[in-house]
Amino acid sequence: MISQEYQTFLVLSQTLSYTKTAQQLFISQPAVTQQIQRLENSLNLKLVIYKRPNLTLTTAGKQLAAFLTRAHAQAIKVLSNLQNDNQKREISFGITRSLGEVIGKKMISIMLDKADFTTIKCLAGNTASILSQIDNGTIDFGIVEGNFEKHNFSYHIIRNEPFVPIVSATHPLARKQRVTWNELLSYPLIIREEGSGSREILTSLAQKENISLTDFSQLLTISEPTLLRLLVKDGAGVSFLYRILVENDLKKGVLKQLPLQRGVVEHELYFVYAKESFFASDYEKWFHSLEQLNN
């Protein structure tokens, strides 16, 4: 396990307060200060900057805190497995709401068929929240879309999926042979919330056309993909979604993919876990099983 100085620094990185850290660790505030100073001296690194009343972490401090958080979470999991003689195995993963219905279902079916977990937890969220939970060790891995700081994680690409503009089959734009971005602006845009990978991709796509999302006549922000699709079906506006999520509705003729100029891109869907994870070989097995089902 990590030394007392590292443990103290980990708590300090979370509280950003010498006083609160001392209270949590049941030691004096001077003792906290001394331990942090010893750690900085031993590493020859400046980890914290304290200018009353504010304490901040340096870049090195943030990187060390992130590493310690991951290491601590993994250590707890390893010990739990050993103490239970690997009989009560648990696994938890996060998946973006956009991908939950299709890929989440497949991931759980793989776990049920090929493993002996006594507890399986699947948490839905947006890309930002899932990556944060991987960082702090709340979940084991995540299935996400959108852009992220790839050098901070280990990841594999599950597949490339078209990200397409869609409307109800009864929408005025559905009858057009060609649609421009400027024509879209006259209609409400139904979009995911901040932090969603889908929203980030759409924002980037629009910017390439010198368009801001605020240029649309109306913005409707919906955090639940199922409700978003229902609103599009009802003709409430235009949206952009992964084609895998609307394939059945497109085949039935309920929804229509717009023939938008430069409006279709393929984007990667990712299997992500903590960098240098002790359980990397296990996660890679899960990824390859999922990859086979999705290609």
Number of C-alpha atoms within 10 A of each C-alpha: 9 11 8 12 16 17 19 22 27 22 19 24 23 12 14 18 19 23 16 15 23 19 12 13 13 9 12 13 16 12 13 21 16 12 17 23 18 13 19 17 12 9 10 9 13 16 23 21 12 12 8 6 6 9 16 16 18 14 12 13 20 16 14 17 23 17 17 18 21 20 20 18 17 18 15 13 19 14 12 15 15 12 11 10 10 14 12 14 16 16 15 14 23 28 27 26 23 27 19 21 14 12 21 22 12 16 21 16 12 15 16 13 8 11 9 14 14 11 10 14 13 17 15 19 21 24 26 18 16 24 26 12 17 23 22 19 20 15 22 25 26 26 28 30 26 20 18 14 7 10 8 14 17 16 20 17 16 22 16 14 16 15 21 21 21 27 26 27 22 15 19 11 21 18 12 11 9 11 17 13 16 11 11 19 18 14 16 17 23 20 25 25 16 15 15 23 23 26 20 19 18 23 15 15 17 16 12 10 12 9 16 15 17 10 13 17 12 15 16 16 14 16 16 14 19 13 11 21 24 12 19 22 21 16 17 19 23 25 23 24 23 21 18 15 19 18 13 12 16 17 10 11 13 16 24 22 22 24 18 18 10 13 18 17 15 13 18 17 20 21 25 26 26 27 17 12 16 15 14 16 10 10 19 16 11 17 20 14 16 22 16 9 12 13 8
